[in-house]
Amino acid sequence: MTARDNLISLYRRKGYDKVPVSFSLCPSLYEIFKERTGKTDYAEYFNFPVRNVDDLVPTHADAAVFRSYYDFDLKPGTYIDIWGVAHEPGSRESMHMTRMRHPLARIDSLQQLMEYPFPDYRAANGDHQKKQVDEIHAAGFAAGGHMECTIWETSWYMRSMEELMMDMKTEDVKAEYLLDRVTENSCHRAAAYARAGVDIIYMGDDIGMQSRTMMSREMYRTWLKPRLKKVIDAARKIKPDIIIHYHSCGYVKPLINDLIEAGIDVLNPVQPECMSFEEIHSEFGDRLSFDGTIGTQTTMPFGTPEDVRREVHRNLEIAGDKGGLFCTPTHVLEPEVPWENIIAYVEACKEFK
């Protein structure tokens, strides 16, 4: 089997030849990787099975246009993304922690929202995507298209979580308009990835907290589930066998059936600090595959190499010979993670029989 065939078979729960590995390194750990190995590409060095395809590039406003939505000074070093969200810098040690500022937090009318310069993916050229997919497949790897923050997170990043939650709770038309605009863009992105022939689309929105869901099941079913299904359907209409990988940190057990009904195939990351993989697999493992399960709040930073090996082997044994688990750390590996634990994770996957 190629790395691509092996991963797809694992995700389809049809068995696998080798246990694949994958993880993400924060900047300081990336520097350690380069020092230890003399290499610059850890996906290549550790033979990750997936290679990424670039997203569409939409038409969008310049950052200067969005500055009018902030009536305060932004911290030096802040960048403004294509949605107008300002990201003030956090620790340079972390790869993803910024303080977000919300350009739509102070709007109070639908008209203001309708005048906002949303990015537009409708006319984006996706020719580069097919070429990248063909090259990735020729090398024996699976092609992945990333579009996490698919609906909910992108929307609240713009509006702020508090304001968007209130809009939803009061059934304000602003919530419907904002979520629909983001969903429309996500449909175009998903369809483009499908046309290019990617094997896996990475979607997701954090809808869980450490011990409970972020919203009620009723609110999720009203506002987010049908929109997620619409995005997934846009991809499946073009490529019915595409694998939908869905990310949400935290406790999401009450919403897993809804995610399955919306069309997801793989749930990530199944944080052990929030949910028991054994229980989740027992209840949903016949209908769903998984990615993650090795804790980045606990085992990876604070366990011993033997703890890491034990957790990897335990979870792979739960999944069984048919597969259904891409056993990986549940999030970015941050500075506290010892290099020895990263190697222990890789070795535990390689030695599992």
FENNOR-V840404 format. One record per residue. N is the residue number from 1. PSI is psi as a letter, one per 40 degrees, with the letter a starting at -180 (999 if undefined). Layout:
n=<N	N>
psi=<PSI	PSI>
This chain:
n=<1	2	3	4	5	6	7	8	9	10	11	12	13	14	15	16	17	18	19	20	21	22	23	24	25	26	27	28	29	30	31	32	33	34	35	36	37	38	39	40	41	42	43	44	45	46	47	48	49	50	51	52	53	54	55	56	57	58	59	60	61	62	63	64	65	66	67	68	69	70	71	72	73	74	75	76	77	78	79	80	81	82	83	84	85	86	87	88	89	90	91	92	93	94	95	96	97	98	99	100	101	102	103	104	105	106	107	108	109	110	111	112	113	114	115	116	117	118	119	120	121	122	123	124	125	126	127	128	129	130	131	132	133	134	135	136	137	138	139	140	141	142	143	144	145	146	147	148	149	150	151	152	153	154	155	156	157	158	159	160	161	162	163	164	165	166	167	168	169	170	171	172	173	174	175	176	177	178	179	180	181	182	183	184	185	186	187	188	189	190	191	192	193	194	195	196	197	198	199	200	201	202	203	204	205	206	207	208	209	210	211	212	213	214	215	216	217	218	219	220	221	222	223	224	225	226	227	228	229	230	231	232	233	234	235	236	237	238	239	240	241	242	243	244	245	246	247	248	249	250	251	252	253	254	255	256	257	258	259	260	261	262	263	264	265	266	267	268	269	270	271	272	273	274	275	276	277	278	279	280	281	282	283	284	285	286	287	288	289	290	291	292	293	294	295	296	297	298	299	300	301	302	303	304	305	306	307	308	309	310	311	312	313	314	315	316	317	318	319	320	321	322	323	324	325	326	327	328	329	330	331	332	333	334	335	336	337	338	339	340	341	342	343	344	345	346	347	348	349	350	351	352	353>
psi=<i	i	d	d	d	d	d	d	d	d	d	e	f	f	i	i	d	i	h	i	i	i	i	h	h	i	d	d	d	d	d	d	d	d	d	d	d	e	i	e	h	d	d	d	d	e	f	i	e	h	i	i	h	i	i	i	h	i	h	i	i	i	d	d	d	e	d	e	e	h	f	i	h	i	i	h	e	i	i	h	a	e	e	e	h	h	h	h	i	a	h	e	d	i	e	e	h	i	h	h	h	h	d	e	d	e	i	e	i	d	d	d	d	d	e	h	g	i	i	h	e	d	e	h	h	e	d	d	d	d	d	d	d	d	d	d	d	d	e	e	i	i	h	h	h	h	f	i	f	d	c	d	d	d	d	d	d	d	d	i	d	d	d	d	d	d	d	d	d	e	f	h	d	d	d	d	d	d	d	d	d	d	d	d	d	d	d	d	d	d	d	d	d	d	d	e	f	i	d	h	h	h	i	i	h	h	e	i	a	d	e	i	i	d	i	i	d	d	d	d	d	d	d	d	d	d	d	d	d	d	d	d	d	d	d	d	d	d	g	d	e	i	h	h	h	h	h	h	i	a	h	e	d	e	e	d	d	d	d	d	d	d	e	i	d	h	h	i	e	g	h	d	e	d	i	h	d	d	d	d	d	d	d	e	e	e	e	i	i	i	h	b	e	h	h	e	e	c	d	d	d	e	i	i	d	d	d	d	d	d	d	d	d	d	d	d	d	d	d	a	d	e	a	e	h	g	h	i	i	e	a	h	h	i	d	e	h	i	d	d	d	d	d	d	d	d	d	d	d	d	e	h	999>
